[in-house]
Amino acid sequence: ITVMQKLGCREAEAYFAASEYAHAIEPTAATAFGCGAMYYKKGDIEKSVQYFDNAIELEQDLIQKADYCFTVAQILFGNKQLSKARQYARKSIEYNGANGKPYILIAQMYATSPNWSDEPALNKCTYFAVIDKLQKAKSVDPSIAEEADKHIRTYAGYTPKDEDLFFIGLKKGNAVTIGGWIGETTTIR
């Protein structure tokens, strides 16, 4: 397996088979992650997440645990399992609070599903929660500040206008709880 990894053969069927056999004999975080990657490539998301969970459980290094969690969050986000993806992104943050990427991913999740109310202005308030996550990302990880700022500029254009808020009895400084699966409170600005 090590030789195949060094030769860049991580996509070969033999590598996947060897990883699964090695994992059965002596499970490690690396073999579990390899099996998870194999099942992901095969399109079996449920089985891949089971192996990734095993990798997270077996891994001792917190930074690596965080990376594994982030990988699972990305996979689940790509498969539109937003609530579950956010759980893994939050686990990644627990293991490595200095990484801003999970916050950016959560912001992207929120941005893909802003419609939780019949009131369009309230739906647009979702973008305040998106911006909150992006600001948090750059506050914990200055290395991603440029990326976060780019997203902030984009999503700021989707927030509700003052007159739209006025008609539903809200104004800048008010707190609003975003409904649906997001369930977070943010401040109108």
Number of C-alpha atoms within 10 A of each C-alpha: 17 11 9 14 11 9 9 11 15 18 13 11 11 13 21 21 15 16 24 20 14 16 19 12 9 10 16 18 22 17 25 28 26 25 29 28 23 24 19 18 12 11 11 13 18 13 17 24 23 16 24 27 21 20 25 23 13 17 19 11 10 14 17 17 24 25 21 23 28 24 20 25 28 22 17 20 20 12 11 13 14 22 17 14 26 25 16 24 27 20 20 28 21 15 17 17 17 15 23 25 23 29 27 25 22 28 27 20 22 24 19 13 15 21 19 16 13 8 11 14 21 23 19 25 25 32 27 26 26 27 26 17 23 29 21 15 28 22 16 16 17 14 14 17 18 11 15 26 16 11 18 20 11 11 20 14 11 15 19 20 14 14 12 16 18 12 10 11 9 17 17 11 10 11 14 17 15 24 16 12 11 19 10 12 14 20 15 20 14
